[in-house]
Amino acid sequence: MSYSNQRLARPRLACEIASDRVLAGRVSESADVVEAYSSAEIAPGSLAPDLTESNVQRQDWLAEALRSALESITARGRDVVMVIPDATVRVVLLDFDTLPDKAHEAETVVRFRLKKSLPYDVDKAKISYHAQPAKEGGIKVVAAVVLAHVLEEYEAAVRLSGFSPGVVVPSMLASLGAVDATRPSLAVKVDNRTTSIAIMDGGQLLLFRTLENARGQSLTGEQLAEEVYPSIVFFQDTYHLNLERIYVAGLPESAGAAMALRAQTGAEVHDLVAASQLGENLGSPVPRWRMAGVVGALVS
């Protein structure tokens, strides 16, 4: 997996594998808009996102959905940014005084710290991490961890579809690429299994939580605000800052969430994906509120 808040050379195509469909997009040459996008439904029974169990139940069915979504927007090259469900990945924030300069030594230290944070043996996992100086001193590390065999299931399905997973990133971390995090900002992303919460300031990720979401996308704005509130209070108490902006993705109707979150915090509330970040829709209709993972993975 790969996560960085710095823009690196990356594929022009991205696909998000959600629990019920594949969402795909192609970024413009200028990398400031997803110029074409599409989606394809995943046949029921193909996929069961989970942190510790096998995820891909029918690789051929998932590969067919990937092929259908990606073929309609293909640019030159077959490499894609593959966005996988948040329910599959554990994201952990770690604080260090220092880290070794050599990459393999630093990874060993990060793996050791992760042992108590995971419900499985860290030696069976793939990890990726991003380190940067912390505001309060020392080093803050964002680590994304997934069981190796689970990651291989997703990668195999992409290859079976005729494409290559050049970069792999969890859905919420991908979505943050679309967020202006120069001021204290909260991003919330809802899907059928999880509600993910991230708080950033000065380009740095300060809080990350993934909560179980039994209501799926029928979650109301008031219910979402209630779920998010403890994280807001924790952030304010820890960093002595007030949120200035809130970004919401994954809800068919975000007006209720905007009203409730604005009442809680006084912050500006926006859709995570702006209309200006999307170009032409190719294939089946794709609502903008579902496109955060793809847009953030490509436009950042």
Secondary structure, DSSP 8 states (H G I E B T S, - for coil): ----SS-----SEEEEE-SSEEEEEEE-TTSSSEEEEEEEE--TTSB---SSS--BS-HHHHHHHHHHHHHTT--SS-EEEEEE-GGG-EEEEEEES---SSHHHHHHHHHHHHGGG-SS-GGGEEEEEEEEE-TTSSEEEEEEEEEHHHHHHHHHHHHHTT-EEEEEEEHHHHHGGGS--SSSEEEEEE-SSEEEEEEEETTEEEEEEEEE-TTGGG--HHHHHHHHHHHHHHHHHHH-----EEEEES-S--HHHHHHHHHHH--EEEESS-GGGEEEE-SS---GGG-HHHHHHH--
